[in-house]
């Protein structure tokens, strides 16, 4: 993790040493340097600003940070004393958070750790479904493998989504994706178990994690709900035909059935998997098989189960 600390003239030695102990890379920049260009060349994970620099530059420099497409998402944190927090109109400056410099070293370190973890979640959150994205999914699953947790992991894919999207448009397609995310999330929530997780890989692909003894009933419940709900997104004409008729780029006319879902499940018992890529590849093979079948289906790969 890399951080930069931007100060007006010189950094407080104590705070510099404290920050240096927290980050893999820590750099102090002063107000007379071209900080925009320096940060652009090597974007950090966190930008820290002292109050002197903020008072000197006002909110303009923070807004300039925010407008940059390269590092505009990087969290910006101000170092403020108690009197400064009470006196200055900091709410008008688009910083993400502040550190009270009068707090103990441990409190400051813990607050920065929480800020950074929150920033990671927000950056990786899917903007449509508000579910954790691909990086969080990989990190969570790999953590489970590293801990030797015995869990079931299921990859969920909507079948025939693209022709639906082409016919009805992105807006209705987004509604289908949001509804699918809710179906998965609600089903997981209702079992009220620990070690559950739902993530949105992207597009019409999701993943969920649950205890192995609950995955079969969850798959069946999700399929039942999806098959019932999905019909609400089609016009009566297409429902009556049972298919969408679509002209492809090659000029051929094809028929696509009402959307279904395919759920590929792998088990991790006895620490069968050690790397996310292994599990993902096995799930991809299963999904390829399921997509050749009619209707909504799930399949559990028993290679990761104890004999």
N, C-alpha and C positions, 0 to 999 in steps of 0.2 A: 504494500500500500504506500502510495506516494502523496506527500502533502507539500504545499508551499505556504509560507507565512509572509504576508506583505505588510511592511511597516513603513511609517513615514520617514524616519531617519535611521534609527537603530533598534534592534530587538532587545527585549529584556532577556538577560543571560539565563535567568532561572527558567523562564518559559521556553526558551529555545532548547535548553537541555532536556526539559520535560517532553517536549514534542519530538525531539530527536530520538528519545528512547522508545517512542510509540510507533514510529513509522519505519518502513524499510528504506525510504528515501525522504529526506526533509531538507528543504531549501528556503533560506530567508532572502526576500527581495525587498528593496527599498523604493520609496516613492520617486526617486530620481531616475529609476531604470524604466525601460520600456517593458513593463510587466505583461502587457497584452501579447506582444510578440514572443516573449520568453515562454509564456504559458502555452501559446499556440504551437510552438516548436516541440514541446514535451508536456502534453496535458496531464495534470495531476488527478488524483482521486478525491482530493479535498483542498479547498482554498480557504485559508485563514486570514482574517484582516484585523489589524489592531485599530483601536478607536481613533488614534491620531491620523492614520491614513484615511479612514472613512470621513472624519471631520474635514480633512483637507480637500478630498476629492468630491465629497457629497455622494448622493445616490447615483450620479452619472456613471461612475466607474463600474458599479455593480450592474447597472442596466446594460453597460457595454459588454460585460462578461456574459450576461444573460442572452444577448442577441447573437452571440457567436455560435455557429452550427457545430463547431468542433468540440468545444468544452462548455457550451451553454447549460448542459445538464448537471455539471459538477456542483455538488453542494458548497455553499458559501457560508462561512461561520464567522461571526464577529467576536472579538475579545473585548469585553466591556467591564468596567468597574461598577459597583452598585450605584454610585452617584451618577454615573453616565447613563445607566439603564433608566433611571428615574427622570433625568433631565432632558435627554435628547429624543427627537421624534424618529426613533429607529423604525417604527412601523411603516414609515413612508419609503424606506429603503428595502428592496426585495432580497434581503438575506434570508437564508433558510432557518437559521438558529443563532443563538449567541452563547458564549461561555462567560460565566461570572468569574472574573479574575480573583475575586476575594474568597472563592471556594478553596477547599483543600486540593492538593495535587491529585489525590485519589479520585475525588469527585470530578475534577476536570477530565481526567483520563477516561473515567466511566462514561461521562456525558459525550465525549468525542466518539467513543466506541459505539454508543447507541445511535448517534447521529449518522455515523457511517453505515451501520447495518440498515437503518431506515432508508438511507439513500439507495442502497443496493436493491432493496425490495421495490422501491418506487420506480427505479429505472427499468427493472426487469418485469414489471407488471404489465400484462397485456391490456392495452387501453380500451379494448372493446368489452372483454369479459371481466376485467379487474382481477384475473387469476394470475398466479406466478407464471413467468415465462420460461423460456428454454434453459437459460443459465441456472435459474433457481431449481428447475426440475432435475437437471444433471447433478447439481451440487447436493440436493436432498437424497436422490437415489444413491449416488456414490457414497454419501455418508452412511446410509443404511448398509451398503455392502461392506464398507470398511469396518463397521461395528458388528458385522455378522448377523444382522437382524433377519429373522425368518418372516418374510412378508410376501405378498402377491403384488405384482405390478401389472397394470392393464393399460394397453394403448387403445384408444377409441378413435375410430375414423368414420366420417360420414360418407356413405356410398352415394354416387351420382349427384354430388353437391355441385360440381361445375356446370353441368347442363341446367340445373335449377337456377343457379346464379346468372347464367347467360340469358335465360328466359325472363326471369322476374326482376333482375337487377340487384345491385350490391346492397341496397338498403334492406330488401327482404332477406337476402342471403345473410346479412349481419344479424337479423332477427333470429334466424335459424341457429346460428352459431351461439348467440347469447342463450337461447332456450336450451340448447344441448348442454352448455356449461352448467345451467341451473339444474337440469335433470341429474347430471352426475353429482354435483355438489350436494343437492338435497338428499339424494339416496345415501351418500356417505355420511351426511350429518345425522340421518335418522338411525343409523346403526349404533351411534354413540360409542365408538371405540377409539382407543388410542392408536397411534401409528397409522393415521389416515392422512391423505394428502391428495389434492387435486391441482393439476397444472394445465395450462393451455400452451401447447407446443407452438401453435400458430395455425392460421387458416382454419380448417375443419378438423384438426388433430388435437386430441386431449390425452392426458394420462392420469390415472389415479392409483393410489397405493392403499392397501388395506390388509388386515390379517388374513392369512391363507384360508382359514375356515369360513370366511364370509364372502369370498370373491364370487363363488358360483351364484349365490342368491342375489348378490348385487348386480351381476351381469344380467340375470334374468329380469330383475326389476327395472333396470335401465332400458333394456330392450322393449319391455312392455310399455313403459311410459313414452319412450321415443316414438314407437310405432303408432301410438294413439295421438300424440300431440302433433306430429309432423304433418298430418293431413290438413290441419288448420291453415297451413301456409300455402296450399295449392288452390287454384281456382276450380270451380265445380267442373268445368269442361275437361280439365286434365285429370281430375279425380275419376270422372265417369269413364274416361279412356283407360285410366290406370297407367298411363305413360305420358312422357313429354316427347313430342316430335321435334327434332332439331336437325337443321341443315349444317353439315360440317364444312370446313374450309375446302375439302376435296370435292365438294358438291354432292356428296352422298347424304341421304336422309336416314337418320338413325332414331331409334326409339329408346328412351331411358325410363326405367321404372321409377315409381315413387321412392324417395330417399329412404335408405335403411342405414343401420350402423353395424360395423364389424369391430369386435373387441378381442384383441389378442392378449392372452394372459401368460405370464411366466411366474414361476415360483423361485424363491431363493431360500431353500432349506439346506442346512448343513453348509452354509457359506459356499453354495454352488457357483455364484457369480462373484468376481472380484473387480469387474470394470463395467461401467455403464454401457460401453459400446457393445459388449458381448450380449447383454440383455436386449438392447435395442435391435441388434441384428436378428436375434431369434424371433423377436416380436414382428419384425418386418417380414420374415418368411411366413409366419402364421397369417398375417394380414393379407398377404398376396394370395394365399390359399382361400381365405374366407371371402375375398372379393369375387371369387369365381362362383360362389354359391348364391342361390336366390334368397331374398329376404334378409332380415337382421340375424346375425349369428355371433356366437362367441366360441372361443376354443382355448383350452388350458393346456399349455405345454408341460408335460410331466417330467421333462429332463431335469428340472431343478428341484424335484421332490425327493425326499428320502425314500430309499427302497424299503 
